[in-house]
Amino acid sequence: MKQILLVALGGALGSMARFKLSGWVLHATPNWRFPIGTLAVNVIGCFIAGLLAGMAVKQDFFTPEERVFLFTGILGGFTTFSAFGLETLLLFKRGEAGVAIANVVVSIVLGLLVAWLGYGITARSA
């Protein structure tokens, strides 16, 4: 139960941070066609995930509860792209380049496919 509460609290904080940051970027770049707010959140999330993972591995810096709160909670609420980026990086570091590349290709292609499918389903019924 404690872990669920840590994830919930972290997720709420991460989601609020994502909302505020992407909104700020959107308002700072009103004429951009590129989704720069989402890109900013995803890139920052990946960077923070890398920093925290490095601290966790090299210095055994976080307790299991802190890891759940930070990685699953805050970063999970901020962006799940950070988990994707970190997992892909770790696959490369373990020498599993083929799996890492497959993860990138499958995640992007499948994500776009199901987004298109879901949009098509709801747009047709509207």
LOROVEX-32128 format. One record per atom (N, C-alpha, C): x, y, z; residue in three letters. Coordinates in steps of 0.05 Angstrom, whole numbers, padded with zeros to 5 digits, always signed. Layout:
XYZALA...
end
This chain:
+00016-00024+00000MET+00000+00000+00000MET+00017+00025+00000MET+00040+00024+00014LYS+00058+00047+00016LYS+00068+00054-00012LYS+00076+00033-00028GLN+00086+00038-00055GLN+00064+00051-00073GLN+00040+00042-00070ILE+00018+00054-00086ILE+00015+00083-00079ILE+00016+00090-00054LEU+00014+00118-00046LEU+00037+00135-00056LEU+00061+00123-00056LEU+00085+00137-00066LEU+00082+00142-00096LEU+00073+00122-00111VAL+00068+00125-00140VAL+00047+00146-00145VAL+00025+00145-00130ALA+00003+00164-00134ALA+00012+00193-00128ALA+00027+00197-00107LEU+00036+00224-00100LEU+00056+00234-00121LEU+00075+00216-00128GLY+00095+00224-00148GLY+00082+00229-00175GLY+00063+00212-00183GLY+00049+00215-00208GLY+00034+00241-00209GLY+00021+00249-00187ALA+00007+00275-00187ALA+00027+00298-00190ALA+00049+00297-00177LEU+00069+00318-00179LEU+00081+00319-00208LEU+00087+00295-00219GLY+00098+00294-00246GLY+00078+00305-00267GLY+00052+00297-00264SER+00032+00306-00282SER+00028+00337-00281SER+00028+00348-00257MET+00026+00377-00254MET+00050+00391-00267MET+00074+00380-00263ALA+00098+00391-00275ALA+00096+00390-00306ALA+00087+00368-00316ARG+00084+00365-00345ARG+00064+00386-00356ARG+00042+00389-00343PHE+00021+00408-00351PHE+00032+00436-00351PHE+00046+00444-00330LYS+00056+00471-00328LYS+00078+00476-00348LYS+00097+00458-00351LEU+00120+00461-00370LEU+00110+00462-00399LEU+00094+00442-00406SER+00085+00442-00434SER+00068+00466-00441SER+00052+00474-00422GLY+00035+00498-00426GLY+00052+00523-00429GLY+00073+00525-00412TRP+00091+00548-00414TRP+00105+00549-00442TRP+00115+00526-00450VAL+00129+00524-00476VAL+00109+00531-00499VAL+00085+00520-00497LEU+00065+00526-00517LEU+00059+00555-00520LEU+00057+00569-00497HIS+00052+00598-00498HIS+00076+00614-00507HIS+00100+00603-00502ALA+00124+00617-00511ALA+00130+00613-00540ALA+00117+00594-00553THR+00122+00588-00581THR+00095+00585-00596THR+00079+00606-00597PRO+00051+00604-00607PRO+00050+00598-00637PRO+00070+00605-00652ASN+00069+00601-00681ASN+00083+00575-00691ASN+00093+00559-00673TRP+00106+00534-00681TRP+00085+00513-00688TRP+00090+00499-00709ARG+00073+00477-00717ARG+00082+00451-00703ARG+00107+00449-00697PHE+00119+00425-00684PHE+00110+00424-00655PHE+00103+00401-00644PRO+00094+00399-00616PRO+00118+00401-00597PRO+00128+00425-00595ILE+00153+00430-00580ILE+00148+00427-00550ILE+00124+00432-00540GLY+00119+00428-00511GLY+00122+00398-00503GLY+00111+00381-00519THR+00113+00352-00514THR+00142+00343-00517THR+00155+00353-00538LEU+00184+00346-00542LEU+00200+00355-00518LEU+00196+00379-00508ALA+00211+00389-00485ALA+00206+00372-00461ALA+00181+00364-00455VAL+00176+00347-00433VAL+00190+00320-00436VAL+00188+00308-00460ASN+00200+00282-00464ASN+00230+00283-00462ASN+00243+00303-00473VAL+00272+00305-00472VAL+00281+00310-00444VAL+00268+00328-00430ILE+00275+00334-00402ILE+00271+00309-00385ILE+00249+00295-00389GLY+00243+00271-00374GLY+00265+00250-00378GLY+00273+00246-00403CYS+00295+00227-00409CYS+00321+00235-00396CYS+00327+00261-00397PHE+00352+00271-00384PHE+00351+00266-00354PHE+00329+00273-00341ILE+00327+00269-00312ILE+00328+00239-00306ILE+00315+00222-00322ALA+00316+00193-00317ALA+00344+00183-00319ALA+00359+00193-00338GLY+00387+00185-00341GLY+00404+00194-00317GLY+00400+00218-00309LEU+00415+00229-00285LEU+00408+00212-00260LEU+00383+00208-00255LEU+00375+00193-00231LEU+00384+00164-00233LEU+00382+00151-00256ALA+00390+00124-00259ALA+00421+00121-00254ALA+00436+00141-00265GLY+00464+00141-00260GLY+00471+00143-00230GLY+00456+00159-00216MET+00460+00162-00187MET+00453+00136-00173MET+00431+00124-00182ALA+00421+00100-00169ALA+00441+00077-00173ALA+00452+00075-00197VAL+00470+00052-00202VAL+00498+00057-00191VAL+00509+00080-00197LYS+00537+00086-00189LYS+00541+00090-00159LYS+00522+00103-00147GLN+00526+00111-00119GLN+00506+00097-00100GLN+00488+00079-00111ASP+00467+00067-00095ASP+00454+00088-00078ASP+00445+00109-00091PHE+00436+00134-00079PHE+00408+00133-00067PHE+00391+00116-00079PHE+00362+00117-00071PHE+00353+00091-00058PHE+00336+00094-00038THR+00323+00071-00026THR+00302+00060-00046THR+00293+00035-00043PRO+00272+00025-00061PRO+00247+00043-00061PRO+00240+00054-00038GLU+00216+00072-00037GLU+00221+00097-00053GLU+00245+00108-00051GLU+00252+00133-00066GLU+00252+00127-00096GLU+00261+00104-00104ARG+00261+00096-00132ARG+00233+00095-00143ARG+00215+00082-00128VAL+00187+00080-00137VAL+00175+00108-00139VAL+00180+00125-00120PHE+00169+00152-00120PHE+00180+00168-00143PHE+00206+00167-00148LEU+00219+00183-00169LEU+00213+00172-00197LEU+00220+00147-00201PHE+00218+00136-00228PHE+00190+00130-00237PHE+00176+00114-00221THR+00149+00106-00229THR+00129+00129-00225THR+00132+00142-00202GLY+00114+00164-00195GLY+00119+00190-00210GLY+00139+00204-00203ILE+00144+00231-00215ILE+00150+00229-00244ILE+00170+00213-00252LEU+00176+00211-00280LEU+00154+00197-00296LEU+00141+00178-00285GLY+00119+00165-00298GLY+00096+00185-00303GLY+00091+00202-00284GLY+00071+00223-00288GLY+00080+00245-00306GLY+00106+00251-00305PHE+00117+00272-00322PHE+00117+00263-00351PHE+00127+00239-00356THR+00128+00228-00383THR+00136+00199-00383THR+00120+00182-00396THR+00128+00154-00398THR+00150+00151-00419THR+00154+00172-00435PHE+00175+00171-00455PHE+00202+00168-00441PHE+00205+00179-00417SER+00230+00176-00402SER+00236+00147-00396SER+00216+00131-00390ALA+00220+00103-00385ALA+00229+00089-00411ALA+00216+00096-00433PHE+00223+00085-00459PHE+00252+00092-00466PHE+00260+00117-00462GLY+00287+00126-00468GLY+00308+00111-00450GLY+00302+00110-00425LEU+00320+00097-00406LEU+00323+00067-00412LEU+00300+00054-00416GLU+00301+00025-00422GLU+00317+00019-00448GLU+00313+00036-00468THR+00328+00033-00493THR+00357+00037-00489THR+00364+00057-00474LEU+00393+00063-00467LEU+00405+00039-00453LEU+00391+00028-00433LEU+00402+00005-00418LEU+00405-00020-00436LEU+00387-00023-00455LEU+00390-00046-00474LEU+00416-00042-00490LEU+00421-00018-00500PHE+00446-00012-00514PHE+00470-00017-00496PHE+00469-00008-00472LYS+00492-00011-00453LYS+00497-00040-00447LYS+00476-00057-00448ARG+00480-00086-00443ARG+00488-00101-00468ARG+00493-00086-00490GLY+00501-00099-00515GLY+00479-00111-00531GLY+00454-00103-00525GLU+00431-00114-00539GLU+00420-00093-00559GLU+00438-00086-00577ALA+00431-00065-00597ALA+00407-00073-00614ALA+00405-00098-00622GLY+00383-00107-00638GLY+00356-00104-00623GLY+00356-00111-00598VAL+00331-00108-00582VAL+00325-00078-00578VAL+00346-00062-00573ALA+00342-00034-00569ALA+00330-00021-00595ALA+00341-00028-00618ILE+00330-00017-00643ILE+00302-00027-00648ILE+00297-00052-00642ALA+00270-00063-00645ALA+00251-00048-00627ALA+00259-00042-00603ASN+00243-00028-00584ASN+00235+00000-00595ASN+00254+00014-00606VAL+00249+00040-00618VAL+00229+00038-00641VAL+00235+00020-00660VAL+00219+00017-00684VAL+00190+00008-00677VAL+00189-00013-00661VAL+00162-00024-00654VAL+00146-00004-00638VAL+00159+00009-00618SER+00144+00029-00602SER+00134+00052-00618SER+00150+00062-00636ILE+00141+00085-00652ILE+00120+00077-00673ILE+00126+00055-00687VAL+00107+00047-00708VAL+00081+00038-00696VAL+00082+00021-00675LEU+00058+00012-00663LEU+00043+00035-00649LEU+00057+00053-00636GLY+00044+00076-00623GLY+00029+00093-00644GLY+00042+00098-00666LEU+00029+00114-00687LEU+00006+00099-00699LEU+00009+00073-00703LEU-00013+00057-00715LEU-00037+00057-00697LEU-00034+00052-00671VAL-00057+00051-00654VAL-00069+00078-00649VAL-00052+00099-00649ALA-00063+00126-00647ALA-00080+00132-00671ALA-00071+00125-00695TRP-00086+00128-00720TRP-00112+00112-00718TRP-00110+00087-00709LEU-00134+00070-00707LEU-00154+00082-00687LEU-00145+00089-00663GLY-00163+00101-00644GLY-00175+00127-00653GLY-00160+00144-00666TYR-00170+00168-00677TYR-00191+00162-00698TYR-00185+00143-00715GLY-00204+00135-00736GLY-00231+00125-00725GLY-00229+00109-00704ILE-00253+00098-00691ILE-00270+00121-00680ILE-00257+00139-00665THR-00273+00160-00652THR-00282+00181-00671THR-00265+00188-00691ALA-00273+00208-00711ALA-00296+00199-00728ALA-00297+00173-00733ARG-00319+00162-00749ARG-00346+00163-00734ARG-00344+00159-00708SER-00369+00158-00693SER-00378+00186-00684SER-00362+00206-00690ALA-00370+00233-00681ALA-00386+00247-00702ALA
end
